[in-house]
Every structure is written in structure tokens, then in C-alpha cells.
Amino acid sequence: MTTQAAVTDGTREATGTPFLSVRDLHVHFSTDDGVVKAVDGLSFDVEAGRTLGIVGESGSGKSVTNLTVLGLHDRRRTAIEGEIVLDGTELLTAPERELERLRGNKMAMIFQDALASLSPYHTVGVQIAETYRKHTGASRREARARAVEMLRRVGIPQPEVRVDDYPHQFSGGMRQRAMIAMALVCDPRLLIADEPTTALDVTVQAQIMDLLRELQDEYGTAIVFITHDLGVISQMADDVLVMYAGRCVERGSRAEVLTDPQHPYTLGLLGSMPSLRGPVDVPLAPIPGTPPSLLDPPPGCPFHPRCAFAEQVPGGRCAGERPVLNLTAGRGAACHLTAGQRREFFADYTTARVD
Ligand code: SF4
């Protein structure tokens, strides 16, 4: 099997100063069936002006992580441990009023489903303007002017007219742009984008990604981009974090992760992704099995029931011992395979390229 990921270079240079820092985050929910370990010891940093791509299947903990960063989790049913620091402010211990102030002002989120996120009862302009007024105290007139400016900024034609439209009068791509305008109206310095382009056709998808990059260049925004799509990661991310069963299983720069994966799960994701540039007769190889239940995750390496290489590790370690994520200069994978084994076993799989 051959996997190919075309990676457009152009990642931004790291400064080493995180704007968002997450340390040893655990997020557990109580349910009638038991405790769901949605996030289990996750750490990462995002710098201003850079994009971290978080990739993984549904239920891997990507979205829960980011709802927790924004303080949008259900506090009654959620037990959280760890540290989340945004520009010097510890978010997990911050009062709700402070979080509310920070949401919109310093951090904002773009969701997958714009229709569900926008109120059908208010015009697009009113929704953008009210967000602006709430955080800045601007007058109605100023806020409306700002809404028009933001709609223009995100490429809505005739924004001074469309500002009075309701969401149902916008196309899917325009609604997504309107939601981006609402998220960015207060110039947040952290933007969390949760599958923001999944529901859109590829042309609009590309336009939205261009727009986010432009806005990032302009405002120096730190972006966390959550997706299951490595094609999107290859276009958007500077750094990549691969999640499985609530844990980070691999981290590195975009080029490192996509062209030289170190974890069998990342390899599996790459193998199940079609390539427009490689040979057309290469069959896709979906990862066998399904993601584990987070109510009762498998012992040892949570990926071991699906891993093609588990038998290669002697002593049954994969089923019995949890692999640790050791990072060197931000690069590493949580896997018991040695570097030599990876070179040997993965050689046929990784012919991805940077171009
Ligand atoms: Fe596969 Fe074992 Fe590595 Fe887990 S630790 S990914 S089961 S080889």
C-alpha cells in the first residue's frame, strides 16, 4: 500500500511562546452507564499566528477538548483536571463572568453547522452587531457599521444590503462566512474552528480556508483547527496533533506527521485517504474495527485491537502497557515500536511528499 499526502509548504515560524497552553487535561463525564473518559491526559500549545490541526475520528476527544477550553462544557456532569492557560489567564479556575468576557473578546469558535449556530429569528447583521455591542459597548449604529464591515471582510457581496437578511436567505457557504464574521467581530486572538468546512462543497471549503489564513495573517490569530480530514490538515495546519481515545498519539509539524508518520494510527489515517497526485490504482485501506468505547477503553495501548503491528512488539506489551508520549522538540508518538521497527515496517507505507 502506498499513502500520499501532498503538503504545501509555508508553515509559519514558531516563536516558542504559547498563546494557549493546555497541560495534562482530563475531562470525564458521568453518564447512566458509567464514567466516560473523553480526554485523558492531553497537553499542547498554540502560538499566536500559528495553526494547530487536531485530527482524529469521531469520539476521539477533539471537540470535547475545545469546548472545555472555551468553558462551554456541562459543569454539573463534567470532572476536569489539568491546566488551561490563555495568555496568562488560567481558564479552569476563572469565574464564569470572566470566561464570558474572554469568549468573543479573546477567543471564539466556529462550528460545523452554521444554521444551528445562527438564530433563525434575527437578521445576520443584528447577530453580528449584538456580539460586538456585548463585548465593546459600542452604539447600535457603530455595531451595525462593524457588522457590514465584517460581512465585507468575509466576502459577502453587497454587505450593506445582505446585513438585513435572515440566515435562511443565505447559501450554506455564506452562512458559514457569516458565522466566521460573528466569531471574528471582536478580533479574538484564539479561534477554534471545529470541522468548519465539513458540510460545504470543496470550492467553498477552499474559499473558507483561504479566508481563515488571510485573517490569521492580518490579525496574528492563533487557530486550533479540528478535523477528521488530513487533506484539510495538509492545507491549514502548521503543527499537527493526532488524537485517539482521548489521548494524543502523535505530534509534530505538518510535514513530519504527514510525510513521516510515527504512529500506526496516523499511518492508517493516511492509508484511508485518497490521493489525486499518486497512482490511481492504489486501493484505499480503511482502518479495521471501530474506535473504542471511552466508557471502558482497552487496557495497554488503546489502539491495540485495531493495530496491524501489535504482534510485532514482544511480551504482549501492546495489550498490557500504556505507551507514553515522549516528545523531542515537539515531535513524537505514543507507541512501543522502536525507531528501527518503524523504519522497517512503515517503509512501504510512507512515500508521501512535500511539494
Ligand atoms: Fe500498535 Fe503497539 Fe504501537 Fe499501540 S503500541 S500503536 S498497538 S504497535
Boltz pocket constraint, residues with backbone or C-beta under 6 A from the ligand:
constraints:
  - pocket:
      binder: B
      contacts: [[A, 263], [A, 264], [A, 265], [A, 301], [A, 302], [A, 303], [A, 304], [A, 305], [A, 307], [A, 308], [A, 309], [A, 310], [A, 313], [A, 318], [A, 321], [A, 323], [A, 334], [A, 335], [A, 336], [A, 337]]
      max_distance: 6.0
